[in-house]
């Protein structure tokens, strides 16, 4: 005799496997719950290391600043190669004083504005470089 809880568990397992909620299967056939690694082919700013700043808010500001200074480098040189790898986190911290908008040490940047600026610059770069 099948218990109701066993039948319910079995039904949930079948539903999860048919909806894709089960384990991911790689090309090699190995089942894993690990997330696939990011494709590093495109020019994308890396996540700052956790020891760079106390809060994620500040680290996100540093990442946006990296994106901005990389596109500034593209504007100066016209070189469509990925400029992000040319800068270190120390370079970003050094330049970050130019982007400070507040006396509050926990919220020194307007991260939303920095991110918008970086996205706008990257879109301009992408459009200019794809036209070449």
N, C-alpha and C positions, 0 to 999 in steps of 0.2 A: 504494500500500500504506500502511495506517495503522500508525504505530508504536505499540507498547504504551503508551509514556508519553503520547502525544498522546491516545489513547483514554481513558486514566485521567484526564487533565486534563479532557477533555470530560465524562466521567461525573461528576466532582466539581463542575463548573460547573452541570450540570443538577440535581444533588442540592441544591446550595446555593440555586439559584433556586426550587426547589419546596418547600424547607423554610423559606423566609423568611430565609435567611442572606445573601441578596444585598442590593443597595442598597434603601433605603426609597424609597417613592414618595409624594410629597406630593399634596395635592388638586389642585394645578396640573399634575400629571403630571411634574414635575421629579424625576429620580432623584438621591438624595443619600445619603451615608453619615453625614451629620450627625444628631445626636440632636435630637428635637423639643424645642422650648423648653417650660419648665414653665408650667403654667397658674397665673397669679398672682391668680386670682379669690378663692381661699380665703385666709384669714388665716394666713399661714405665715411663720415667722421666716426671714430671709435668711441665707445663709452669711456668716460674718464674713470680711472681707478678710484676705488672707494677711499683710499688714503689721501686723495688730492684735496678733498674738502669734507667737512663734517656732515653736510646735508646734501641730499640729491638735488635740491633746488639750485644750490651753488654749482654743483657739478654739471647740471644741465646748462647753466649759464656759461660755464667754461667750454662746453661742447659747442654751443652756438657761437661763441667767440672764435673758436677754432675754425668753424665753417666760414665765418665772416672774413677772418684774416687770410684764409686760403683763397677765397674769391677775390680779395683785394690784390693778392699776389698775381692771380690770373689777369686782373684788369691792368696791372702794371706791365706784365710781360707779354700778354696775349697768348701764352702757352696753354694749350688745352689739356696737358697732362694733369694728373691728379696732384694738386699742390698740398693736400692735407698732410701727406707723409713728410713734408719738409719742415714741419713745425713740431716742437716738443711741448709737453704740458708746461714746462718752465717758461717757454716763449708765450704761451697763452696767459699764464698767470701774470707775467710781466706786462703784457698789453691790456690785461683786464681792467686796469685803473681807468683806461679811456672809456670804458663802458659802464662804470659805476653811476647809478642814478639815485642812490639813497644812502643816508648816513647809518642806516640799520645794518649792522654787520651780518645779520642772518638773512637779509634780503637786499644784498647790494645791487643786484641787477634787476631789470625788468625782463625776465626770461622770455615771456611771451613775445615782447617786442623784438628781442634779439633773435628769436627763432623765426619770426616773420621776415626780418631783414635778411637773415641767412638764406631762407628759402627763396626769397625774391632774387637775391644775388646768384644763387645756384641755378635758378631757372633761366636767368639771363645768360649765364655761362653755358648752360646746356644748349640753349637755342643758338647762341653764337657759334659754338663748337660743332653743332650738328650741321650748320650751314656750310662749313668748310669742306 
